[in-house]
Amino acid sequence: MNRCANPETVHEPLGKYSHAVGVPGNSEWLVISGQVGRDREGNVPAGVREQSEQAFQNVLACLKANGMDKTDIVKFTVYLTDARFVAEYRAARTKVIGDDVLPASEMLVEIEAWAAKAR
């Protein structure tokens, strides 16, 4: 099982996330390529919220096809084409994934990192 960590030397998380997640060495990794708001038939809804919901549904489908579910997600990387879409994106993420892990709106930067070290 993945191990969530929030170091005492870092602020409390601003949402439902952990600052770091440790993955056991015997874990199977699944890398899901960038999913867009296109359904199986090739339809793309007009709104950012609807496209975000479809993209998250696509992620869940990829997980399910590989014997996983949303509790196995370690990290998301999200690209929005316009900052005006943040609120609609957050609503879609909450609806489909069930959490609100984006930082507060006053934050001007967010830096993500993946790390691994051979033992």
C-alpha positions in Angstrom: 0.0 0.0 0.0 1.2 3.5 -0.8 2.4 5.6 2.2 1.3 9.2 2.4 3.6 11.6 4.2 3.3 15.2 5.4 6.6 16.3 7.0 6.3 18.5 10.1 8.6 21.0 8.5 6.1 21.8 5.7 2.7 23.5 6.1 -0.4 21.4 6.4 -1.8 20.4 3.0 -4.2 23.0 1.5 -6.6 20.3 0.2 -7.2 16.5 0.3 -3.7 15.5 -0.7 -0.3 14.5 0.9 2.9 16.4 0.2 4.6 13.1 -0.6 3.6 9.5 -1.4 6.0 6.6 -0.9 5.4 3.6 -3.2 6.6 0.1 -2.1 9.3 -1.5 -4.1 7.1 -4.4 -5.2 4.5 -2.1 -6.7 3.3 -2.3 -10.3 3.4 1.1 -11.9 0.9 2.3 -14.5 1.6 5.4 -16.5 -1.5 6.9 -18.2 -0.8 9.1 -21.1 -2.4 12.5 -21.3 -6.2 12.1 -21.5 -8.3 14.7 -23.1 -12.1 15.3 -23.0 -12.9 13.0 -26.0 -15.2 10.1 -25.4 -14.9 6.7 -27.0 -17.0 7.8 -30.1 -14.7 10.8 -30.6 -17.1 13.4 -29.3 -15.7 16.4 -27.5 -18.0 18.5 -25.4 -17.8 22.3 -25.6 -17.2 23.3 -22.0 -14.1 22.9 -19.9 -16.0 21.3 -17.0 -17.5 18.7 -19.3 -14.1 18.0 -21.0 -12.4 17.7 -17.6 -15.1 15.3 -16.5 -14.6 13.2 -19.6 -10.8 13.3 -19.2 -11.1 12.0 -15.6 -13.5 9.3 -16.8 -10.9 8.2 -19.3 -8.3 8.0 -16.6 -10.6 5.9 -14.4 -11.3 3.6 -17.4 -7.5 3.2 -18.0 -7.1 2.3 -14.3 -10.0 -0.2 -14.3 -8.7 -1.9 -17.5 -5.5 -2.5 -15.6 -7.0 -3.8 -12.3 -6.6 -0.5 -10.5 -8.9 2.3 -9.2 -8.6 5.9 -8.1 -7.2 4.9 -4.7 -4.0 3.8 -6.6 -3.4 7.2 -8.1 -0.1 8.7 -6.9 0.1 11.9 -9.0 -1.7 14.0 -11.5 -0.3 16.5 -13.9 -2.9 18.9 -15.3 -2.5 21.5 -18.1 -5.2 24.1 -18.5 -5.1 26.3 -21.6 -6.6 29.3 -19.8 -6.5 30.3 -16.1 -10.2 31.2 -16.4 -10.9 27.4 -16.4 -9.6 26.6 -13.0 -13.0 26.8 -11.2 -14.7 24.6 -13.7 -11.8 22.1 -13.7 -11.9 21.9 -9.9 -15.7 21.2 -10.0 -15.1 18.4 -12.5 -12.3 16.9 -10.5 -14.4 16.9 -7.3 -17.4 15.3 -9.2 -15.4 12.5 -10.8 -12.4 11.9 -8.5 -14.0 13.1 -5.3 -11.4 15.5 -3.9 -10.2 19.0 -4.3 -6.4 19.0 -4.3 -5.6 22.2 -6.1 -4.0 24.9 -4.1 -5.8 28.0 -2.9 -6.4 30.6 -5.6 -3.9 33.1 -4.1 -1.1 30.7 -4.9 1.0 31.9 -7.9 3.2 28.8 -8.4 3.1 25.1 -7.9 6.1 22.9 -8.4 5.8 19.1 -8.7 8.5 16.5 -8.6 8.9 12.8 -9.1 11.9 11.1 -7.5 13.3 7.6 -7.5 16.6 6.1 -6.2 17.9 2.7 -6.8 18.5 0.8 -3.6 
